[in-house]
């Protein structure tokens, strides 16, 4: 009996290193399982799923596996992730309960699928260095490939078109134009959209014509157009406001046709029916408003230094780590910026300058001082200006405010 116990003990001593060695991780003994398979159609075929590895090492990120995805139609391989952009590696790691997320964005141009319904067959396999695992997941599924269009094949149907006389929404009187539009196709159906996402951009235009002569009396300016993005939805809402001080018209009753239409971004091709509304309004007298800033000093107090992240996106030398403002100022009528000064970087002073703009007697006038920041400008101070009677002595401001040590300016109207 004692001899038998000695023999068993000896076997345990001899086999223990073998057992320990057997426990060492062997990457070729890995197994894979796919969960949460999904596919979606946009301007491409999007496939995503999770891969669970069951035989994971104690030390993570040591054994990368390459995942191979192949697509077949009618038993013919039509796509495989062979390019550097599509090769995906996963790491077998301990406590990876949710698996490795896999996402493949496959252009229809690469798999040469025409518009319409297709039955596809997907296979997923893996490899480790030169060792190839057998296919561990197969899936058959339908895709309905959308029709792709050239950019200028777009067409918009304009509806709910209205024109109002308005003085409240933009704090200055003018014409408020509203409309909805329905696009023939969304941006993801445009040929070349994947290479240039901005290719889905179009323009919504407004122009005014004299009712009796047909003459265009409101030509292009930044306030009589806006940009249409057909992102995700073919339905868009448009609102454009044209202040009276942008209309260089005789001061009298105006009877006009307000026309709206959509065009390509370069405005060379009209992409909708022209919609027309007739409206009457009294064009007010326009006056020249002269403004001059002589001096403005910002209070020397805390200003957020531009963050290191912000500096990555900034193309200028600014207040890196100093907490000094980058000051500029604006002159506005209502909500519209009429003049913007140059920015004085990393300083507590604004750039002296002067300008002349057109105003009506009903326009509100405001002077804004800003700290120019990368993502969002910070307001330093806002000063309301009097809309003065014409041909009166200059109005002057020479004072201190909560955030300005001194502001000196003058203005008048004629």
C-alpha positions as CSV (number, residue, x, y, z in Angstrom):
1,X,0.0,0.0,0.0
2,X,2.8,2.4,0.9
3,X,4.5,1.6,-2.4
4,X,1.3,2.5,-4.2
5,X,1.1,5.9,-2.4
6,X,4.7,6.6,-3.3
7,X,4.0,5.9,-7.0
8,X,0.9,8.2,-7.0
9,X,2.9,11.0,-5.4
10,X,5.6,10.6,-7.9
11,X,3.2,10.7,-10.8
12,X,1.7,14.0,-9.4
13,X,5.1,15.6,-9.1
14,X,6.0,14.5,-12.7
15,X,2.7,15.5,-14.3
16,X,2.2,18.9,-12.5
17,X,4.5,20.9,-14.9
18,X,2.7,19.2,-17.8
19,X,-0.6,20.3,-16.4
20,X,0.6,23.9,-15.8
21,X,2.0,23.9,-19.3
22,X,-1.3,22.6,-20.7
23,X,-3.0,25.6,-19.1
24,X,-0.9,28.1,-21.1
25,X,-3.0,29.9,-23.7
26,X,-3.0,28.4,-27.2
27,X,-4.4,31.0,-29.7
28,X,-5.2,28.3,-32.2
29,X,-7.7,26.7,-29.8
30,X,-9.9,29.8,-29.8
31,X,-13.6,29.6,-30.6
32,X,-15.9,32.4,-31.9
33,X,-19.6,33.2,-31.7
34,X,-21.6,35.9,-33.4
35,X,-24.4,37.7,-31.6
36,X,-26.7,40.6,-32.5
37,X,-26.3,40.5,-36.2
38,X,-27.9,43.5,-37.9
39,X,-27.9,45.1,-41.4
40,X,-29.2,48.4,-42.7
41,X,-29.5,50.1,-46.1
42,X,-28.5,53.8,-46.7
43,X,-26.1,54.9,-49.4
44,X,-24.3,51.6,-48.6
45,X,-24.9,48.2,-47.0
46,X,-24.1,48.5,-43.3
47,X,-23.5,45.2,-41.4
48,X,-22.7,45.0,-37.7
49,X,-22.5,42.3,-35.1
50,X,-20.7,41.3,-31.9
51,X,-18.1,38.5,-31.7
52,X,-17.8,36.6,-28.5
53,X,-14.5,34.7,-27.9
54,X,-14.8,31.9,-25.4
55,X,-11.1,30.8,-24.8
56,X,-9.6,34.0,-23.5
57,X,-6.1,34.5,-22.2
58,X,-5.3,36.0,-18.8
59,X,-3.2,38.8,-20.4
60,X,-5.4,40.9,-22.7
61,X,-4.5,42.3,-26.1
62,X,-1.8,39.8,-26.7
63,X,-3.4,37.6,-29.4
64,X,-5.0,39.6,-32.2
65,X,-7.3,37.7,-34.6
66,X,-8.2,38.9,-38.1
67,X,-11.9,38.7,-39.0
68,X,-12.8,37.9,-42.6
69,X,-16.3,38.8,-43.9
70,X,-17.4,37.5,-47.3
71,X,-20.6,38.3,-49.2
72,X,-22.1,36.0,-51.9
73,X,-25.0,36.3,-54.3
74,X,-26.0,33.2,-56.3
75,X,-23.0,31.3,-54.9
76,X,-20.6,34.0,-56.3
77,X,-18.4,36.0,-54.0
78,X,-19.2,39.7,-54.6
79,X,-17.2,41.3,-51.7
80,X,-14.6,40.5,-49.1
81,X,-12.9,42.8,-46.6
82,X,-9.4,42.6,-48.1
83,X,-8.4,46.2,-48.2
84,X,-6.5,47.9,-45.3
85,X,-9.6,50.0,-44.6
86,X,-11.8,47.0,-44.0
87,X,-9.6,44.5,-42.3
88,X,-10.6,44.2,-38.7
89,X,-8.7,42.8,-35.8
90,X,-10.2,41.7,-32.5
91,X,-8.5,40.9,-29.2
92,X,-9.3,37.9,-27.1
93,X,-9.4,39.2,-23.6
94,X,-10.6,38.1,-20.2
95,X,-14.0,39.2,-18.9
96,X,-15.2,40.4,-22.3
97,X,-18.8,39.8,-21.7
98,X,-20.2,41.9,-24.5
99,X,-17.8,40.8,-27.2
100,X,-16.1,42.7,-29.9
101,X,-18.2,45.1,-32.0
102,X,-17.8,44.7,-35.7
103,X,-19.0,47.3,-38.3
104,X,-18.7,47.2,-42.0
105,X,-19.8,50.0,-44.4
106,X,-20.0,48.4,-47.8
107,X,-20.6,50.7,-50.8
108,X,-23.0,49.3,-53.4
109,X,-20.5,50.4,-56.1
110,X,-18.0,47.9,-54.7
111,X,-20.3,45.0,-54.7
112,X,-22.0,46.1,-58.0
113,X,-25.5,45.6,-56.8
114,X,-28.2,47.3,-58.9
115,X,-31.3,48.9,-57.4
116,X,-33.9,46.4,-56.3
117,X,-34.2,43.3,-54.1
118,X,-31.3,40.9,-53.6
119,X,-30.8,37.8,-51.6
120,X,-27.3,37.8,-50.1
121,X,-25.3,35.2,-48.1
122,X,-22.7,36.2,-45.5
123,X,-19.9,34.2,-44.1
124,X,-17.6,35.2,-41.2
125,X,-14.3,33.5,-40.5
126,X,-11.1,34.3,-38.6
127,X,-7.4,33.8,-38.8
128,X,-4.4,34.0,-36.5
129,X,-1.2,34.8,-38.3
130,X,-1.0,32.0,-40.9
131,X,-3.6,29.8,-39.2
132,X,-7.1,30.0,-40.6
133,X,-10.2,29.0,-38.6
134,X,-13.2,27.5,-40.4
135,X,-16.3,29.7,-41.1
136,X,-18.1,30.1,-37.8
137,X,-21.1,32.2,-38.8
138,X,-23.4,32.2,-41.9
139,X,-26.4,34.3,-42.6
140,X,-28.8,34.7,-45.5
141,X,-30.7,38.0,-45.8
142,X,-32.6,40.3,-48.2
143,X,-31.4,43.8,-49.2
144,X,-33.5,46.3,-51.1
145,X,-30.9,48.5,-52.9
146,X,-32.2,52.1,-53.4
147,X,-32.0,53.9,-56.7
148,X,-29.0,56.2,-56.9
149,X,-29.2,59.6,-58.6
150,X,-26.9,62.3,-59.9
151,X,-26.7,65.4,-57.8
152,X,-28.6,67.6,-60.3
153,X,-31.4,65.1,-60.9
154,X,-32.9,66.4,-57.6
155,X,-36.3,68.0,-57.6
156,X,-38.3,69.7,-54.8
157,X,-42.0,70.0,-54.4
158,X,-42.8,73.2,-52.5
159,X,-45.8,73.4,-50.3
160,X,-47.4,75.5,-47.5
161,X,-46.0,78.7,-49.0
162,X,-46.8,81.9,-47.1
163,X,-45.5,85.5,-47.0
164,X,-46.1,87.8,-44.1
165,X,-45.4,91.3,-43.0
166,X,-43.4,90.9,-39.8
167,X,-41.6,93.2,-37.4
168,X,-41.3,91.1,-34.2
169,X,-39.6,87.8,-35.0
170,X,-36.3,89.5,-36.1
171,X,-36.6,92.8,-34.2
172,X,-36.8,94.7,-37.4
173,X,-39.6,95.2,-40.0
174,X,-39.6,93.2,-43.3
175,X,-41.0,90.2,-45.2
176,X,-41.2,86.8,-43.6
177,X,-41.3,83.9,-46.1
178,X,-42.1,80.3,-45.0
179,X,-42.4,77.1,-47.0
180,X,-42.0,73.4,-46.8
181,X,-40.3,71.2,-49.4
182,X,-40.2,67.5,-50.3
183,X,-37.2,66.2,-52.1
184,X,-37.2,63.6,-54.8
185,X,-34.4,61.7,-53.0
186,X,-32.2,62.1,-49.8
187,X,-28.5,62.8,-49.9
188,X,-27.5,59.2,-49.2
189,X,-29.0,58.3,-52.6
190,X,-26.7,60.8,-54.5
191,X,-23.8,59.3,-56.5
192,X,-20.6,60.4,-54.9
193,X,-22.2,61.3,-51.5
194,X,-19.8,58.9,-49.7
195,X,-16.8,60.8,-51.1
196,X,-18.3,64.3,-50.5
197,X,-21.0,64.5,-47.8
198,X,-21.6,68.2,-48.8
199,X,-22.9,67.1,-52.2
200,X,-26.3,66.9,-50.6
201,X,-26.5,70.6,-50.3
202,X,-29.0,72.7,-52.3
203,X,-30.3,76.3,-52.2
204,X,-33.7,77.7,-51.4
205,X,-34.1,81.1,-53.1
206,X,-36.5,84.1,-52.8
207,X,-36.8,86.9,-55.3
208,X,-39.2,89.9,-55.6
209,X,-40.7,91.0,-58.9
210,X,-42.7,94.2,-59.6
211,X,-46.3,93.2,-60.1
212,X,-46.7,95.4,-63.2
213,X,-43.3,95.4,-65.0
214,X,-42.1,91.9,-64.0
215,X,-38.7,93.5,-63.1
216,X,-36.7,91.7,-60.4
217,X,-36.4,94.3,-57.6
218,X,-34.7,92.1,-55.0
219,X,-31.5,90.5,-56.3
220,X,-29.2,88.0,-54.5
221,X,-28.1,88.9,-51.0
222,X,-27.4,86.7,-47.9
223,X,-30.9,87.2,-46.6
224,X,-33.0,85.9,-49.5
225,X,-31.7,82.4,-49.7
226,X,-30.9,79.5,-47.3
227,X,-29.3,76.2,-47.6
228,X,-31.2,72.9,-48.0
229,X,-29.6,69.7,-46.6
230,X,-31.6,66.6,-47.6
231,X,-30.0,64.6,-44.7
232,X,-32.0,61.6,-43.6
233,X,-35.3,63.2,-44.5
234,X,-36.8,64.4,-47.8
235,X,-39.0,66.9,-45.9
236,X,-37.6,70.4,-45.1
237,X,-39.0,73.6,-43.6
238,X,-37.7,77.0,-44.8
239,X,-37.9,80.4,-43.2
240,X,-36.3,83.5,-44.8
241,X,-36.7,87.0,-43.5
242,X,-35.8,90.0,-45.8
243,X,-35.7,93.3,-43.8
244,X,-36.9,96.4,-45.5
245,X,-33.5,97.9,-45.0
246,X,-32.2,95.3,-47.5
247,X,-34.7,96.4,-50.2
248,X,-33.4,99.4,-52.1
249,X,-36.8,100.5,-53.3
250,X,-38.7,103.8,-53.6
251,X,-40.4,104.7,-50.4
252,X,-44.0,104.1,-51.4
253,X,-46.6,101.3,-51.6
254,X,-45.1,98.3,-53.3
255,X,-47.1,95.6,-55.1
256,X,-44.9,92.6,-55.8
257,X,-44.8,88.9,-56.6
258,X,-42.7,87.0,-54.2
259,X,-41.2,84.0,-55.9
260,X,-39.5,81.0,-54.3
261,X,-37.6,78.1,-55.9
262,X,-34.8,75.6,-55.3
263,X,-31.5,75.4,-57.2
264,X,-28.2,73.6,-57.2
265,X,-25.6,75.1,-54.9
266,X,-24.1,77.2,-57.7
267,X,-27.6,78.4,-58.5
268,X,-27.1,77.4,-62.2
269,X,-30.0,74.9,-62.3
270,X,-33.6,75.4,-61.0
271,X,-34.8,72.2,-59.2
272,X,-38.4,73.1,-58.4
273,X,-41.5,74.8,-59.8
274,X,-41.4,78.5,-59.1
275,X,-44.1,79.3,-56.5
276,X,-45.6,82.8,-56.5
277,X,-47.4,84.9,-53.9
278,X,-48.6,88.4,-54.3
279,X,-48.2,90.9,-51.4
280,X,-48.5,94.6,-50.8
281,X,-46.4,96.6,-48.3
282,X,-45.2,100.1,-47.7
283,X,-41.5,100.5,-48.3
284,X,-40.2,102.9,-45.6
285,X,-37.6,105.6,-46.3
286,X,-34.1,104.3,-45.9
287,X,-31.5,106.5,-44.2
288,X,-27.8,106.3,-43.9
289,X,-26.6,105.5,-40.4
290,X,-23.0,106.4,-39.7
291,X,-21.2,104.8,-36.8
292,X,-17.6,105.2,-35.6
293,X,-15.9,103.4,-32.7
294,X,-13.0,105.5,-31.3
295,X,-12.0,103.3,-28.4
296,X,-13.1,100.3,-26.3
297,X,-11.2,98.7,-23.5
298,X,-12.3,95.5,-22.0
299,X,-12.3,95.0,-18.2
300,X,-9.2,93.1,-17.1
301,X,-10.9,90.2,-15.5
302,X,-11.2,86.5,-16.0
303,X,-11.6,85.1,-19.5
304,X,-11.4,81.5,-20.3
305,X,-8.1,80.6,-22.0
306,X,-8.6,78.6,-25.2
307,X,-8.5,74.9,-24.3
308,X,-5.9,72.6,-25.7
309,X,-8.7,70.9,-27.7
310,X,-9.8,74.2,-29.0
311,X,-6.3,75.1,-30.1
312,X,-6.2,71.9,-32.2
313,X,-9.0,73.3,-34.3
314,X,-7.9,77.0,-34.2
315,X,-5.8,78.3,-37.1
316,X,-4.8,81.5,-35.3
317,X,-2.4,82.5,-32.6
318,X,-4.6,83.4,-29.7
319,X,-4.9,83.4,-26.0
320,X,-3.0,80.2,-25.4
321,X,-3.0,79.7,-21.7
322,X,-3.2,83.4,-20.9
323,X,-7.0,83.9,-20.4
324,X,-7.0,87.1,-22.4
325,X,-9.9,87.8,-24.8
326,X,-9.8,88.0,-28.6
327,X,-12.0,91.1,-29.1
328,X,-14.2,92.0,-32.0
329,X,-17.4,94.1,-32.3
330,X,-20.6,94.0,-34.4
331,X,-23.2,96.5,-35.4
332,X,-26.7,95.0,-35.8
333,X,-30.2,96.1,-36.9
334,X,-32.5,93.8,-35.1
335,X,-31.1,90.3,-35.3
336,X,-29.0,91.0,-38.5
337,X,-25.3,91.7,-38.4
338,X,-24.5,94.7,-40.6
339,X,-20.9,95.2,-39.8
340,X,-18.1,93.1,-38.1
341,X,-14.8,94.5,-37.0
342,X,-11.4,92.8,-37.2
343,X,-10.5,90.7,-34.2
344,X,-7.7,91.9,-31.9
345,X,-6.2,88.7,-30.6
346,X,-5.0,88.2,-27.0
347,X,-5.8,91.7,-25.9
348,X,-8.2,93.8,-23.9
349,X,-8.9,96.4,-26.6
350,X,-11.2,96.5,-29.6
351,X,-10.3,97.6,-33.1
352,X,-11.3,101.2,-33.8
353,X,-13.3,101.4,-37.1
354,X,-16.3,103.0,-38.8
355,X,-19.1,102.0,-41.1
356,X,-22.2,103.3,-42.8
357,X,-25.4,101.1,-43.1
358,X,-29.0,101.5,-44.3
359,X,-31.7,101.7,-41.7
360,X,-35.4,102.6,-41.3
361,X,-36.8,104.6,-38.5
362,X,-38.2,101.4,-37.0
363,X,-34.9,99.5,-36.8
364,X,-33.5,98.7,-33.4
365,X,-29.7,99.3,-33.3
366,X,-27.3,97.5,-31.1
367,X,-23.5,97.3,-30.5
368,X,-22.0,94.0,-29.5
369,X,-18.6,93.2,-28.1
370,X,-17.4,89.6,-28.3
371,X,-14.6,87.3,-27.2
372,X,-13.8,85.2,-30.3
373,X,-13.6,81.6,-29.3
374,X,-13.1,78.5,-31.4
375,X,-16.5,76.8,-30.8
376,X,-18.8,79.6,-29.5
377,X,-18.1,83.3,-29.1
378,X,-18.6,84.7,-25.6
379,X,-20.6,87.9,-25.3
380,X,-18.6,90.7,-23.5
381,X,-21.1,93.5,-23.7
382,X,-24.2,94.7,-25.5
383,X,-25.1,98.4,-25.8
384,X,-28.4,99.6,-27.2
385,X,-28.1,102.6,-29.5
386,X,-30.7,105.3,-30.1
387,X,-32.2,105.3,-33.6
388,X,-31.8,109.1,-33.9
389,X,-33.8,111.6,-36.0
390,X,-32.2,112.6,-39.3
391,X,-29.9,115.5,-39.6
392,X,-29.4,116.0,-35.9
393,X,-26.1,116.5,-34.0
394,X,-24.0,113.4,-33.5
395,X,-24.9,111.1,-30.6
396,X,-21.9,110.2,-28.5
397,X,-21.1,107.5,-26.0
398,X,-18.3,107.9,-23.5
399,X,-18.8,105.7,-20.5
400,X,-17.9,102.7,-18.5
401,X,-20.0,99.5,-18.4
402,X,-20.0,96.3,-16.4
403,X,-17.5,94.7,-18.7
404,X,-15.9,97.6,-20.5
405,X,-13.4,100.0,-18.8
406,X,-14.3,102.6,-21.5
407,X,-16.3,102.8,-24.7
408,X,-16.1,105.9,-26.9
409,X,-18.2,106.1,-30.1
410,X,-20.3,108.5,-32.1
411,X,-23.1,108.0,-34.6
412,X,-25.7,110.0,-36.6
413,X,-28.3,109.5,-39.4
414,X,-29.1,111.4,-42.6
